[in-house]
């Protein structure tokens, strides 16, 4: 079951205070970026955060699950946190800060 566009739009809006937040459709699901760094996935209308030490510290004891078959486990953010804009924005900031900058794309000839 693919994620609904409305769910992704809501989450992007909730994360907006973290920086430049956008979503990109990938294989029927969505990747969420903060300042150019992919930090979250929305799969089957569930929010998954890239596992980092900062995210784990902010989440406490996070539930882990693979966002799609044969993927490594990511942290699952329960729906009861989705309405707390400040909490989600801080989660995005902390997670993205720990991730490396995106790799430069090679120009095609």
DSSP file (Angstrom, degrees, kcal/mol; ACC not computed):
  #  RESIDUE AA STRUCTURE BP1 BP2  ACC     N-H-->O    O-->H-N    N-H-->O    O-->H-N    TCO  KAPPA ALPHA  PHI   PSI    X-CA   Y-CA   Z-CA
    1    1 A X              0   0    0      0, 0.0    43,-0.3     0, 0.0     2,-0.1   0.000 360.0 360.0 360.0 122.6    0.0    0.0    0.0
    2    2 A X        -     0   0    0     42,-0.1    27,-0.2     1,-0.1     2,-0.1  -0.386 360.0 -99.7 -78.4 157.6    1.5    3.3   -1.1
    3    3 A X        -     0   0    0     25,-0.9     2,-0.3    39,-0.3    -1,-0.1  -0.412  36.9-112.4 -74.9 153.0    1.5    6.4    1.1
    4    4 A X     >  -     0   0    0      1,-0.1     4,-1.6    -2,-0.1     3,-0.5  -0.661  13.6-131.1 -87.7 142.4   -1.1    9.1    0.5
    5    5 A X  H  > S+     0   0    0     -2,-0.3     4,-2.8     1,-0.2     5,-0.2   0.857 107.6  59.8 -58.7 -36.8    0.0   12.5   -0.8
    6    6 A X  H  > S+     0   0    0      1,-0.2     4,-2.1     2,-0.2    -1,-0.2   0.871 103.0  51.0 -61.6 -37.9   -2.0   14.2    2.0
    7    7 A X  H  > S+     0   0    0     -3,-0.5     4,-2.2     2,-0.2    -1,-0.2   0.927 112.4  46.1 -64.1 -45.4    0.0   12.4    4.7
    8    8 A X  H  X S+     0   0    0     -4,-1.6     4,-2.7     2,-0.2     5,-0.2   0.914 111.6  51.0 -65.2 -44.4    3.3   13.5    3.2
    9    9 A X  H  X S+     0   0    0     -4,-2.8     4,-2.1     1,-0.2    -1,-0.2   0.905 110.4  50.3 -60.0 -42.4    2.1   17.1    2.7
   10   10 A X  H  X S+     0   0    0     -4,-2.1     4,-2.2    -5,-0.2    -2,-0.2   0.931 112.3  46.3 -61.1 -47.5    1.0   17.2    6.4
   11   11 A X  H  X S+     0   0    0     -4,-2.2     4,-2.2     2,-0.2    -2,-0.2   0.898 110.2  52.3 -66.0 -40.9    4.3   15.9    7.6
   12   12 A X  H  X S+     0   0    0     -4,-2.7     4,-0.6     1,-0.2    -1,-0.2   0.919 111.2  48.6 -60.4 -42.5    6.4   18.3    5.4
   13   13 A X  H >< S+     0   0    0     -4,-2.1     3,-0.8    -5,-0.2     4,-0.3   0.898 110.3  51.1 -63.5 -40.8    4.3   21.2    6.8
   14   14 A X  H 3< S+     0   0    0     -4,-2.2     3,-0.5     1,-0.2    75,-0.3   0.855 112.5  46.1 -65.7 -35.0    4.9   19.9   10.4
   15   15 A X  H >< S+     0   0    0     -4,-2.2     3,-2.6     1,-0.2     4,-0.3   0.531  83.1 104.8 -81.4  -7.5    8.7   19.7    9.8
   16   16 A X  G X<  +     0   0    0     -3,-0.8     3,-1.2    -4,-0.6    -1,-0.2   0.741  68.9  62.0 -53.6 -33.0    8.8   23.2    8.1
   17   17 A X  G 3  S+     0   0    0     -3,-0.5    -1,-0.3    -4,-0.3    -2,-0.1   0.607  90.3  72.0 -70.6  -9.5   10.4   25.0   11.1
   18   18 A X  G <  S-     0   0    0     -3,-2.6     2,-0.3     1,-0.2    -1,-0.2   0.705 115.1 -87.2 -78.7 -20.2   13.5   22.7   10.8
   19   19 A X  S <  S-     0   0    0     -3,-1.2     2,-0.9    -4,-0.3    -1,-0.2  -0.993  85.5  -6.4 148.6-148.7   14.8   24.4    7.7
   20   20 A X  S    S-     0   0    0     -2,-0.3    15,-3.0    -3,-0.1    16,-0.5  -0.747  73.2-175.9 -83.9 107.1   14.1   23.8    4.0
   21   21 A X  E     +A   34   0A   0     -2,-0.9     2,-0.3    13,-0.2    13,-0.2  -0.890   9.9 158.5-112.2 134.1   12.0   20.7    4.0
   22   22 A X  E     -A   33   0A   0     11,-1.9    11,-3.1    -2,-0.4     2,-0.4  -0.943  27.0-136.7-146.0 166.1   10.8   18.9    0.9
   23   23 A X  E     -A   32   0A   0     -2,-0.3     2,-0.4     9,-0.2     9,-0.2  -0.953   9.9-163.5-127.7 148.6    9.6   15.5   -0.2
   24   24 A X  E     -A   31   0A   0      7,-2.4     7,-2.6    -2,-0.4     2,-0.3  -0.998  23.5-123.0-133.4 130.1   10.4   13.4   -3.2
   25   25 A X  E     +A   30   0A   0     -2,-0.4     2,-0.4     5,-0.2     5,-0.3  -0.540  32.9 177.9 -73.7 132.8    8.4   10.5   -4.5
   26   26 A X  E >   -A   29   0A   0      3,-3.5     3,-2.0    -2,-0.3    -2,-0.0  -0.923  64.3 -26.9-141.5 112.4   10.4    7.3   -4.7
   27   27 A X  T 3  S-     0   0    0     -2,-0.4     3,-0.1     1,-0.3    -2,-0.0   0.845 125.0 -47.7  56.1  39.5    9.0    3.9   -5.8
   28   28 A X  T 3  S+     0   0    0      1,-0.4   -25,-0.9   -26,-0.1    -1,-0.3   0.354 130.7  77.1  85.4  -6.5    5.5    4.8   -4.6
   29   29 A X  E <  S-A   26   0A   0     -3,-2.0    -3,-3.5   -27,-0.2     2,-0.4  -0.545  77.7-111.0-120.5-171.5    6.7    6.0   -1.3
   30   30 A X  E     -AB  25  42A   0     12,-2.0    12,-2.6    -5,-0.3     2,-0.4  -0.969   9.1-153.6-134.3 142.3    8.4    9.3   -0.2
   31   31 A X  E     -AB  24  41A   0     -7,-2.6    -7,-2.4    -2,-0.4     2,-0.5  -0.911  19.0-147.8-105.3 139.3   11.7   10.5    1.0
   32   32 A X  E     -AB  23  40A   0      8,-3.0     7,-2.1    -2,-0.4     8,-1.6  -0.932  12.7-161.9-112.6 132.7   11.8   13.7    3.2
   33   33 A X  E     -AB  22  38A   0    -11,-3.1   -11,-1.9    -2,-0.5     2,-0.5  -0.870  11.3-163.7-115.3 143.2   14.7   16.0    3.0
   34   34 A X  E >  S-AB  21  37A   0      3,-2.5     3,-1.8    -2,-0.4   -13,-0.2  -0.983  83.9 -18.3-125.1 118.2   15.9   18.8    5.4
   35   35 A X  T 3  S-     0   0    0    -15,-3.0   -14,-0.1    -2,-0.5    -1,-0.1   0.874 130.9 -50.3  51.8  41.1   18.4   21.2    3.9
   36   36 A X  T 3  S+     0   0    0    -16,-0.5     2,-0.5     1,-0.2    -1,-0.3   0.392 115.3 114.1  84.0  -2.7   19.1   18.7    1.2
   37   37 A X  E <   -B   34   0A   0     -3,-1.8    -3,-2.5    65,-0.1     2,-0.6  -0.890  66.5-130.3-106.2 126.7   19.7   15.8    3.5
   38   38 A X  E     +B   33   0A   0     -2,-0.5    -5,-0.2    -5,-0.2     3,-0.1  -0.627  42.4 154.3 -74.2 117.9   17.4   12.8    3.4
   39   39 A X  E     +     0   0A   0     -7,-2.1    11,-2.8    -2,-0.6     2,-0.3   0.513  54.9  31.3-121.7 -11.2   16.4   12.1    7.0
   40   40 A X  E     -BC  32  49A   0     -8,-1.6    -8,-3.0     9,-0.2     2,-0.3  -0.975  54.2-153.4-148.5 158.9   13.0   10.4    6.8
   41   41 A X  E     -BC  31  48A   0      7,-2.6     7,-3.0    -2,-0.3     2,-0.6  -0.970   8.6-151.2-128.8 147.3   10.8    8.1    4.8
   42   42 A X  E     +BC  30  47A   0    -12,-2.6   -12,-2.0    -2,-0.3     2,-0.4  -0.964  28.2 166.4-117.3 111.5    7.1    7.9    4.6
   43   43 A X  E >   - C   0  46A   0      3,-2.0     3,-1.4    -2,-0.6   -41,-0.1  -0.993  68.2  -7.1-129.9 129.8    6.1    4.3    3.7
   44   44 A X  T 3  S-     0   0    0     -2,-0.4    -1,-0.1   -43,-0.3   -42,-0.1   0.872 128.3 -60.5  52.1  39.8    2.6    2.9    4.0
   45   45 A X  T 3  S+     0   0    0      1,-0.2     2,-0.4    -3,-0.1    -1,-0.3   0.782 112.6 121.5  57.3  31.1    1.6    6.1    5.7
   46   46 A X  E <   -C   43   0A   0     -3,-1.4    -3,-2.0    21,-0.1     2,-0.5  -0.949  61.7-127.6-119.8 145.2    4.1    5.5    8.5
   47   47 A X  E     -CD  42  77A   0     30,-0.6    30,-2.5    -2,-0.4     2,-0.4  -0.823  24.6-173.9 -98.0 123.7    7.0    7.9    9.4
   48   48 A X  E     -CD  41  76A   0     -7,-3.0    -7,-2.6    -2,-0.5     2,-0.4  -0.958   8.3-155.4-117.3 133.4   10.5    6.4    9.6
   49   49 A X  E     -CD  40  75A   0     26,-3.1    26,-2.3    -2,-0.4    -9,-0.2  -0.894  29.5-105.4-109.7 137.7   13.5    8.4   10.7
   50   50 A X        -     0   0    0    -11,-2.8     2,-0.5    -2,-0.4     5,-0.2  -0.374  45.1-107.4 -58.6 131.4   17.1    7.6    9.7
   51   51 A X        +     0   0    0     22,-0.2     2,-0.3     4,-0.1    -1,-0.1  -0.504  57.6 148.7 -71.1 116.1   18.8    6.0   12.7
   52   52 A X     >  -     0   0    0     -2,-0.5     4,-2.3     1,-0.1     5,-0.2  -0.918  58.4-111.7-136.0 163.0   21.3    8.4   14.2
   53   53 A X  H  > S+     0   0    0     -2,-0.3     4,-2.3     1,-0.2     5,-0.2   0.894 118.8  52.1 -62.8 -39.3   22.6    8.8   17.8
   54   54 A X  H  > S+     0   0    0      2,-0.2     4,-2.0     1,-0.2    -1,-0.2   0.902 109.8  48.1 -65.4 -41.3   20.8   12.2   18.0
   55   55 A X  H  > S+     0   0    0      2,-0.2     4,-2.7     1,-0.2     5,-0.2   0.916 111.7  50.0 -65.3 -42.3   17.5   10.8   16.8
   56   56 A X  H  X S+     0   0    0     -4,-2.3     4,-1.8     1,-0.2    -2,-0.2   0.910 110.3  50.0 -63.3 -41.7   17.7    8.0   19.3
   57   57 A X  H  < S+     0   0    0     -4,-2.3    -1,-0.2     1,-0.2    -2,-0.2   0.892 114.2  45.1 -63.2 -39.6   18.5   10.4   22.1
   58   58 A X  H  < S+     0   0    0     -4,-2.0    -2,-0.2     1,-0.2    -1,-0.2   0.873 116.9  44.5 -72.3 -38.0   15.5   12.6   21.2
   59   59 A X  H  < S-     0   0    0     -4,-2.7     2,-0.8     1,-0.3    -2,-0.2   0.705  93.6-151.2 -80.2 -20.3   13.1    9.6   20.7
   60   60 A X  S  < S+     0   0    0     -4,-1.8     2,-0.8    -5,-0.2    -1,-0.3  -0.779  76.1   3.2  86.5-113.8   14.2    7.8   23.9
   61   61 A X  S    S-     0   0    0     -2,-0.8    -1,-0.1    -3,-0.1    -4,-0.1  -0.782  89.6-160.5-105.3  84.8   13.6    4.1   23.2
   62   62 A X        -     0   0    0     -2,-0.8     2,-0.3    -6,-0.2    15,-0.1  -0.335  17.6-120.3 -72.8 146.6   12.5    4.2   19.6
   63   63 A X  E     -E   76   0A   0     13,-0.6    13,-3.0    -2,-0.1     2,-0.4  -0.650  32.3-149.7 -76.4 139.8   10.6    1.4   18.0
   64   64 A X  E     +E   75   0A   0     -2,-0.3     2,-0.3    11,-0.2    11,-0.2  -0.906  27.1 150.6-116.4 143.8   12.5    0.1   15.0
   65   65 A X  E     -E   74   0A   0      9,-2.2     9,-2.6    -2,-0.4     2,-0.3  -0.963  48.3 -99.2-161.5 152.1   11.2   -1.5   11.8
   66   66 A X  E     -E   73   0A   0     -2,-0.3     7,-0.2     7,-0.3     6,-0.1  -0.624  25.2-143.9 -75.3 134.5   12.3   -1.7    8.2
   67   67 A X  S    S+     0   0    0      5,-0.6     2,-0.3    -2,-0.3    -1,-0.1   0.760  83.6   6.3 -70.5 -23.0   10.5    0.9    6.0
   68   68 A X  S >  S-     0   0    0      4,-0.2     3,-1.8   -25,-0.0    -1,-0.1  -0.959 105.7 -62.8-151.3 162.6   10.3   -1.6    3.1
   69   69 A X  T 3  S+     0   0    0     -2,-0.3     3,-0.1     1,-0.3    -2,-0.1  -0.196 118.7   8.1 -55.2 137.2   11.1   -5.3    2.6
   70   70 A X  T 3  S+     0   0    0      1,-0.3    -1,-0.3    -4,-0.1     2,-0.2   0.577  97.7 129.6  68.9  15.0   14.8   -6.2    3.1
   71   71 A X    <   -     0   0    0     -3,-1.8    -1,-0.3     1,-0.1     2,-0.1  -0.608  65.9-103.6 -90.0 157.2   15.7   -2.7    4.4
   72   72 A X        -     0   0    0     -2,-0.2    -5,-0.6     1,-0.1    -4,-0.2  -0.449  53.3 -84.6 -71.2 154.8   17.7   -2.1    7.6
   73   73 A X  E     - E   0  66A   0     -7,-0.2    -7,-0.3    -2,-0.1     2,-0.3  -0.359  46.4-171.2 -65.1 140.1   15.6   -1.0   10.5
   74   74 A X  E     - E   0  65A   0     -9,-2.6    -9,-2.2   -24,-0.1     2,-0.4  -0.755  35.6 -88.0-117.2 168.6   14.8    2.7   10.9
   75   75 A X  E     -DE  49  64A   0    -26,-2.3   -26,-3.1    -2,-0.3     2,-0.5  -0.658  38.1-141.8 -81.7 134.3   13.1    4.5   13.8
   76   76 A X  E     -DE  48  63A   0    -13,-3.0     2,-0.6    -2,-0.4   -13,-0.6  -0.840   6.0-149.2 -97.9 129.6    9.4    4.6   13.7
   77   77 A X  E     -D   47   0A   0    -30,-2.5   -30,-0.6    -2,-0.5     5,-0.1  -0.887  21.8-127.1-100.1 118.7    7.7    7.8   14.9
   78   78 A X    >   -     0   0    0     -2,-0.6     3,-1.9     1,-0.1     4,-0.4  -0.261  17.9-116.6 -64.0 149.1    4.2    7.1   16.4
   79   79 A X  G >  S+     0   0    0      1,-0.3     3,-1.1     2,-0.2     4,-0.4   0.719 108.4  72.2 -60.1 -24.2    1.3    9.0   15.0
   80   80 A X  G 3  S+     0   0    0      1,-0.2    -1,-0.3     2,-0.1     3,-0.2   0.676  96.8  51.8 -69.9 -13.7    0.6   10.7   18.4
   81   81 A X  G X  S+     0   0    0     -3,-1.9     3,-1.5     1,-0.2    -1,-0.2   0.588  86.8  85.5 -90.1 -13.4    3.8   12.8   17.9
   82   82 A X  T <  S+     0   0    0     -3,-1.1    -1,-0.2    -4,-0.4    -2,-0.1   0.756  84.0  55.5 -64.6 -25.7    2.7   14.0   14.4
   83   83 A X  T 3  S+     0   0    0     -4,-0.4     2,-1.1    -3,-0.2    -1,-0.3   0.567  86.1  88.4 -84.2  -7.9    0.7   16.9   15.8
   84   84 A X    <>  -     0   0    0     -3,-1.5     4,-2.4     1,-0.2     5,-0.2  -0.740  55.0-178.1 -95.7  92.0    3.6   18.4   17.8
   85   85 A X  H  > S+     0   0    0     -2,-1.1     4,-2.8     1,-0.2     5,-0.2   0.894  79.9  48.9 -56.7 -47.3    5.3   20.7   15.3
   86   86 A X  H  > S+     0   0    0      1,-0.2     4,-2.3     2,-0.2    -1,-0.2   0.903 111.8  49.4 -63.8 -41.5    8.1   21.9   17.6
   87   87 A X  H  > S+     0   0    0      2,-0.2     4,-2.1     1,-0.2    -1,-0.2   0.929 114.1  44.9 -63.5 -46.4    8.9   18.3   18.6
   88   88 A X  H  X S+     0   0    0     -4,-2.4     4,-2.5    -7,-0.2    -2,-0.2   0.899 111.9  52.4 -65.5 -40.7    9.0   17.1   15.0
   89   89 A X  H  X S+     0   0    0     -4,-2.8     4,-2.6   -75,-0.3    -1,-0.2   0.907 110.2  48.4 -63.2 -40.6   11.1   20.1   13.8
   90   90 A X  H  X S+     0   0    0     -4,-2.3     4,-2.6     2,-0.2     5,-0.2   0.895 109.8  52.5 -66.7 -39.0   13.7   19.5   16.6
   91   91 A X  H  X S+     0   0    0     -4,-2.1     4,-2.4     2,-0.2     5,-0.2   0.926 111.4  47.1 -59.5 -45.2   13.8   15.8   15.6
   92   92 A X  H  X S+     0   0    0     -4,-2.5     4,-2.8     2,-0.2     5,-0.3   0.929 112.5  49.0 -63.0 -46.3   14.5   16.8   12.0
   93   93 A X  H  X S+     0   0    0     -4,-2.6     4,-2.1     1,-0.2    -2,-0.2   0.933 114.0  45.4 -59.3 -47.8   17.1   19.4   13.0
   94   94 A X  H  X S+     0   0    0     -4,-2.6     4,-0.9     2,-0.2    -1,-0.2   0.908 116.2  45.3 -64.6 -42.9   19.0   16.9   15.2
   95   95 A X  H >X S+     0   0    0     -4,-2.4     3,-0.8    -5,-0.2     4,-0.6   0.948 114.7  46.5 -67.2 -48.7   18.9   14.1   12.7
   96   96 A X  H >< S+     0   0    0     -4,-2.8     3,-1.0     1,-0.2    -1,-0.2   0.850 105.6  60.8 -64.1 -34.8   19.9   16.2    9.7
   97   97 A X  H 3< S+     0   0    0     -4,-2.1    -1,-0.2    -5,-0.3    -2,-0.2   0.803 104.9  49.4 -63.0 -28.1   22.7   17.8   11.6
   98   98 A X  H << S+     0   0    0     -4,-0.9    -1,-0.3    -3,-0.8     2,-0.2   0.591  95.5  89.4 -87.3 -11.0   24.3   14.4   12.2
   99   99 A X  S << S-     0   0    0     -3,-1.0     3,-0.1    -4,-0.6   -60,-0.0  -0.587  82.6-109.6 -89.1 148.8   24.1   13.4    8.5
  100  100 A X        -     0   0    0     -2,-0.2     3,-0.1     1,-0.1    -1,-0.1  -0.344  43.8 -90.9 -70.4 157.1   26.8   14.1    6.0
  101  101 A X        -     0   0    0      1,-0.1    -1,-0.1   -64,-0.1   -65,-0.1  -0.314  54.9 -88.5 -63.5 152.2   26.2   16.6    3.2
  102  102 A X        -     0   0    0      1,-0.1    -1,-0.1    -3,-0.1     2,-0.1  -0.314  48.2-104.0 -62.2 145.7   24.7   15.3    0.0
  103  103 A X        -     0   0    0      1,-0.1     2,-0.2    -3,-0.1    -1,-0.1  -0.416  37.8-105.8 -69.6 143.2   27.2   14.1   -2.5
  104  104 A X        -     0   0    0     -2,-0.1     2,-0.3     1,-0.1    -1,-0.1  -0.483  35.9-120.6 -69.5 137.5   27.8   16.4   -5.5
  105  105 A X        -     0   0    0     -2,-0.2     2,-0.3    -3,-0.1    -1,-0.1  -0.577  22.1-121.0 -80.5 142.3   26.2   15.1   -8.6
  106  106 A X        -     0   0    0     -2,-0.3     2,-0.2     1,-0.1    -1,-0.1  -0.616  28.8-115.1 -80.2 140.6   28.4   14.4  -11.6
  107  107 A X        -     0   0    0     -2,-0.3     2,-0.3     1,-0.1    -1,-0.1  -0.545  27.2-124.1 -76.0 139.3   27.6   16.3  -14.8
  108  108 A X              0   0    0     -2,-0.2    -1,-0.1     1,-0.1     0, 0.0  -0.602 360.0 360.0 -81.9 144.3   26.5   14.3  -17.7
  109  109 A X              0   0    0     -2,-0.3    -1,-0.1     0, 0.0    -2,-0.0   0.438 360.0 360.0 -89.2 360.0   28.4   14.6  -20.9
